[in-house]
């Protein structure tokens, strides 16, 4: 059975850079784009041309670099924004429209304005780009009847894809699944994209569920970088789809760790050490119960193959929760074969010292403990 292929749109250079205080230099944008190309990401949303002259020039440079992915420019529903996007040479344009009552009120617009502008903007942009996508901003808080009418008009007027945006991250996997099942029932011939925010910590899960419930595409960012608590994380979604679904992305996952580190450095946003997939401790182990099993089969407590995401397997961590099997294995690799008595004494000392220091011990500290234990044995 052929797996359904999911279309990934990376928006690190647009929505990712919208994270408060984040600014990418042109050199950093090119580095990020180059690595995303190596990873096989087919489409990048590379910026908002109307932001500034400098932003537009950066977008032009990215478009003219000849990357293999499609370049998408993000626009508000205005003629000027579309004109600015046309001047960049981008292959595609994304036009965003407010669809929820709260956004319409804040922008002093109404549903009639949206429907009129939708038709006008699509007709205006259609001749200047290879494809045009439409965004339903704050779709998660829209009235379904209006959202459905909006989607129908978008498809009728030539939209290639409609983005359902959970702009404030209010959805959960159950509501996402319900929404997309209904959307695909009511608009079966249109391609849908989900764009999730992480305000409640569910962006990646929501995006995963949208794709499992009928959406054909998802827009994500490296490290989940984005406004407030960020977006769905590219590396987390790709690995979740690979290991926990019947869907595929054709993304070359061996570049994920390198991408994560590059964006971490360029954005100045330090990752949690426990971050899934690329966090320092995401494939690290200390517990004696775990490490004993992992010495014979690492998959007993680790589903991520380090090499598959461009990492090396981490050595076991030694501390309060360590067990004899891991201790003996470590010292055996150092050329020391411990007796049962030695292993118990050294393990006891490791647990004691780790508890006092409130941290794991380094290799040099382990060797020091062994040396001290050896001296005690000789003296006795």
Secondary structure in CASP SS format (residue, H / E / C, confidence):
PFRMAT SS
TARGET T0000
AUTHOR 0000-0000-0000
METHOD secondary structure of the structure
MODEL  1
X C 1.00
X C 1.00
X C 1.00
X E 1.00
X E 1.00
X C 1.00
X E 1.00
X E 1.00
X E 1.00
X E 1.00
X C 1.00
X H 1.00
X H 1.00
X H 1.00
X H 1.00
X H 1.00
X C 1.00
X C 1.00
X C 1.00
X C 1.00
X C 1.00
X C 1.00
X C 1.00
X C 1.00
X C 1.00
X H 1.00
X H 1.00
X H 1.00
X H 1.00
X H 1.00
X H 1.00
X H 1.00
X H 1.00
X H 1.00
X H 1.00
X H 1.00
X H 1.00
X H 1.00
X C 1.00
X C 1.00
X C 1.00
X C 1.00
X E 1.00
X E 1.00
X E 1.00
X E 1.00
X E 1.00
X C 1.00
X H 1.00
X H 1.00
X H 1.00
X C 1.00
X H 1.00
X H 1.00
X H 1.00
X H 1.00
X H 1.00
X H 1.00
X H 1.00
X H 1.00
X H 1.00
X H 1.00
X H 1.00
X H 1.00
X C 1.00
X C 1.00
X C 1.00
X C 1.00
X C 1.00
X E 1.00
X E 1.00
X E 1.00
X E 1.00
X E 1.00
X E 1.00
X E 1.00
X C 1.00
X C 1.00
X H 1.00
X H 1.00
X H 1.00
X H 1.00
X H 1.00
X H 1.00
X H 1.00
X H 1.00
X C 1.00
X C 1.00
X C 1.00
X C 1.00
X C 1.00
X E 1.00
X E 1.00
X E 1.00
X E 1.00
X E 1.00
X E 1.00
X E 1.00
X C 1.00
X C 1.00
X H 1.00
X H 1.00
X H 1.00
X H 1.00
X H 1.00
X H 1.00
X C 1.00
X C 1.00
X C 1.00
X C 1.00
X H 1.00
X H 1.00
X H 1.00
X H 1.00
X H 1.00
X H 1.00
X H 1.00
X H 1.00
X H 1.00
X H 1.00
X H 1.00
X H 1.00
X H 1.00
X H 1.00
X H 1.00
X C 1.00
X C 1.00
X C 1.00
X C 1.00
X C 1.00
X E 1.00
X E 1.00
X E 1.00
X E 1.00
X E 1.00
X E 1.00
X E 1.00
X C 1.00
X H 1.00
X H 1.00
X H 1.00
X C 1.00
X C 1.00
X H 1.00
X H 1.00
X H 1.00
X H 1.00
X H 1.00
X H 1.00
X H 1.00
X H 1.00
X H 1.00
X H 1.00
X H 1.00
X H 1.00
X H 1.00
X C 1.00
X C 1.00
X C 1.00
X C 1.00
X E 1.00
X E 1.00
X E 1.00
X E 1.00
X E 1.00
X E 1.00
X C 1.00
X C 1.00
X C 1.00
X C 1.00
X C 1.00
X C 1.00
X H 1.00
X H 1.00
X H 1.00
X H 1.00
X H 1.00
X H 1.00
X H 1.00
X H 1.00
X H 1.00
X H 1.00
X H 1.00
X H 1.00
X H 1.00
X H 1.00
X C 1.00
X C 1.00
X C 1.00
X C 1.00
X C 1.00
X E 1.00
X E 1.00
X E 1.00
X E 1.00
X E 1.00
X E 1.00
X C 1.00
X C 1.00
X C 1.00
X C 1.00
X C 1.00
X H 1.00
X H 1.00
X H 1.00
X H 1.00
X H 1.00
X H 1.00
X H 1.00
X H 1.00
X H 1.00
X H 1.00
X C 1.00
X C 1.00
X C 1.00
X C 1.00
X E 1.00
X E 1.00
X E 1.00
X E 1.00
X E 1.00
X H 1.00
X H 1.00
X H 1.00
X C 1.00
X C 1.00
X C 1.00
X C 1.00
X C 1.00
X C 1.00
X E 1.00
X C 1.00
X E 1.00
X H 1.00
X H 1.00
X H 1.00
X H 1.00
X H 1.00
X H 1.00
X H 1.00
X H 1.00
X H 1.00
X H 1.00
X H 1.00
X C 1.00
X C 1.00
X E 1.00
X E 1.00
X C 1.00
X C 1.00
X C 1.00
X C 1.00
X H 1.00
X H 1.00
X H 1.00
X H 1.00
X H 1.00
X H 1.00
X H 1.00
X H 1.00
X H 1.00
X H 1.00
X H 1.00
X H 1.00
X H 1.00
X H 1.00
X H 1.00
X C 1.00
X C 1.00
X C 1.00
X C 1.00
X C 1.00
X C 1.00
X C 1.00
X C 1.00
X C 1.00
X C 1.00
X C 1.00
X C 1.00
X C 1.00
X C 1.00
X C 1.00
X C 1.00
X C 1.00
X C 1.00
X C 1.00
X C 1.00
X H 1.00
X H 1.00
X H 1.00
X H 1.00
X H 1.00
X H 1.00
X H 1.00
X C 1.00
X C 1.00
X C 1.00
X H 1.00
X H 1.00
X H 1.00
X C 1.00
X C 1.00
X C 1.00
X C 1.00
X C 1.00
X H 1.00
X H 1.00
X H 1.00
X H 1.00
X C 1.00
X C 1.00
X C 1.00
X C 1.00
X C 1.00
X C 1.00
X C 1.00
X C 1.00
X E 1.00
X C 1.00
X C 1.00
X C 1.00
X C 1.00
X C 1.00
X H 1.00
X H 1.00
X H 1.00
X H 1.00
X H 1.00
X H 1.00
X H 1.00
X H 1.00
X H 1.00
X H 1.00
X C 1.00
X C 1.00
X C 1.00
X C 1.00
X C 1.00
X C 1.00
X H 1.00
X H 1.00
X H 1.00
X H 1.00
X H 1.00
X H 1.00
X H 1.00
X H 1.00
X H 1.00
X H 1.00
X H 1.00
X H 1.00
X H 1.00
X H 1.00
X H 1.00
X H 1.00
X H 1.00
X H 1.00
X C 1.00
X C 1.00
X C 1.00
X E 1.00
X C 1.00
X H 1.00
X H 1.00
X H 1.00
X H 1.00
X H 1.00
X H 1.00
X H 1.00
X H 1.00
X H 1.00
X H 1.00
X H 1.00
X H 1.00
X H 1.00
X H 1.00
X H 1.00
X H 1.00
X H 1.00
X C 1.00
END
